[in-house]
Amino acid sequence: MGPHGSAAGERSDSFVESHKGYDPRIILFYFILAALLGTLGAGLAYRQLANVGKYADAERQQNQRRVLFPGPRGNIYDRHGQLLVGNNHRFAVLLHLDELKTELIAEQSRIRRNFVAAVEKKDVPGFSQLRQIARVTLVQRYLDQVNKILGRDEKVNAAELGRHFDRQLLLPYTLVDDLSGPDFARLIEGLPVRSPLEVYASNIRQYPFNGAAAHTLGYVRPDNEVEADGFPGEDLTTFKMKGTSGRDGLEKMFDAQLQGEAGGRIYRVDPTGFKINPPLESRSPKQGKHLVTSLDIDLQLVAEEAIGDQIGAAIAIDVPTGEVLVLASMPNYNLNDWYPRMLPETYRKIQERGAEFNYAVNGRFPPGSTYKILTSIAGLRAGVLKPDESIIYCDSVLRRFNGRFVCYNGREHHQEILLTEAIAQSCDIYYYEAGWRTTPERLAAESRRFHLDVPTGIELPERGKSIIPDPEWKLRERGEKWFPGDTANMSIGQGFVWVSPLQMACFTASVARNEIFTQPTLIHDPDRPRQRHESIGLTPDQRKAILDGMEGCVTHGTAKTINAIAELRIPGINILGKTGTAQIPGKRNVAWFIAFAPRENPQIAMAVALEGDTPGEEYGGGRNAAPIAAAVMKRFFEKRANPGRTVVAPIRSE
């Protein structure tokens, strides 16, 4: 081999040597590259395998939407099964915007072409404006179909429509609300079967008796807080059809029971928010549980009609069980005015009349001479009164403690008077002396024993506060000393004593059962046992004296008016009662009547309180309040004599 061949071989060996794969100068980089590739692969595997659930959830939340529909509220009935609150249909025309995607794209293109043909290209509206114009134009086109059938000229609210498109696309848009029955029928007949337009029948709360028992039943208002317990998709973007919630009365207190079970659907949506049918999940709504009240709507209507245009309350209680048969507060208001919207003018009139206030439960008034029953009980239990002993001579005016105390019962001269006649004739002077002998501390203690100082516990909001005073209370609340005149006022239910009509009805029911407490309830239970509480603690003779006095009040005393009116007499039944008239300085007087019947095995107890404007004379309670109680009691015993279920015709709106 020549010299040239030798040189070529050397160059070849040198090239091969310089390109060996295990060159120690670059092998380190192989390891680094392998480590980096391994790390990348592990990271990808971790993200694809370990975090697959996380990314699936994110994708699901982005691509799925949940829609909730409220269930109908449960009905409310009276104790005989008469419907007091139910649901009625409310008709509307809805447009399902999520079904208009293709039409919207076509409409937007058409509008753009029209602009291009009419103006210079630089003046053509932008995408957002074109989209808004297309939406309004297309929706108005569908609304015009409805207008043609109904003979209307409704126009689309562009701002409202835009908000609905942007925020609630999956919910149907209301084109026409509150349709009449004939309009509903015409639309069903005239609209195409396959159309994004829907004639929709929703539920609206209905009160067949309008304002009857308004403060007890309560009302509902629109509510967007619909919840569907147990329905999946709580982490999804959720759209809710409007529901209702109770805002007063039983509608509020039993809202959880009356609320229906919401239904729902879960849809897949495209990137623009339009749904892809069919739904992935679906559940139908269910009606809420029904509520059977203790009320007797027949008696309730009698009470409200008897009160009429006066201001006040009437309560009737089933004596054995404490179930409330009547809870009337007047003036009342039409419950159907509240939903779906209360007109400002209507609400102004309600406020002007004071019709929102529940006089029966939240009214607080001096009980007047009805409190003398409690004074009698306290004095008998203290041993300072005896049924057969006259404690004072009534000469219409008594001068004592440097004061002048008047017998306001017609300025009568009752002379030597016993307990029974003091009750029947409501002798103030007798009870001034009874109060001084009993002491204000004992009167207050007896009042508290009958629970007159605390809420009754009825299933309604009790917002007022009762007052049962004593010397300590006056010093604490008013910074003043207690005087004998305060005791005199307290003994006849005047001065600082303030209670509610419902409390006095419970007190009367307790006296009827010869017990110290009655727990009122508005829920009917046909198997409810008789209430049993601590006995009042009177001897038979003491109790007889009080009952004789209450019976005498009606037969010949301050409530004899109701016994003299033939229409108010109850054959075979004697009412035991006590009248009262409370004077409120600077305000109107309050006429009271408490009563129960019959004497043996009492079944019904009542309290009636009416605001009046006649200066306080004791006959106020007998003349104004007693006939209302008598009318209710007469109807009660008529129904007992004819026990077939009375079906009362609902009051229809004008």
GITAFEN-V624144 format. One record per helix or strand. SS is the DSSP state (A for helix, B for strand). FROM is the first residue (numbers start at 1). TO is the last residue. If there is no record, write none. Layout:
SS/FROM/TO, SS/FROM/TO
This chain:
A/3/18, A/27/50, A/52/63, B/64/69, B/76/77, B/83/95, A/97/99, A/101/118, A/121/123, A/127/150, A/158/167, B/173/179, A/181/190, B/197/206, A/214/217, B/220/223, B/237/240, B/243/246, A/249/253, A/255/258, B/261/261, B/263/269, B/275/283, B/286/286, B/291/293, A/297/307, B/311/318, B/323/330, A/335/337, A/344/353, A/359/362, B/365/365, A/368/382, B/393/394, B/397/400, B/403/406, B/415/416, A/419/425, A/428/438, A/440/449, B/467/467, A/471/478, A/484/491, B/498/499, A/501/513, B/515/515, B/521/521, B/523/523, B/535/535, A/540/555, A/560/564, A/566/568, B/576/582, B/590/597, B/604/611, A/619/641
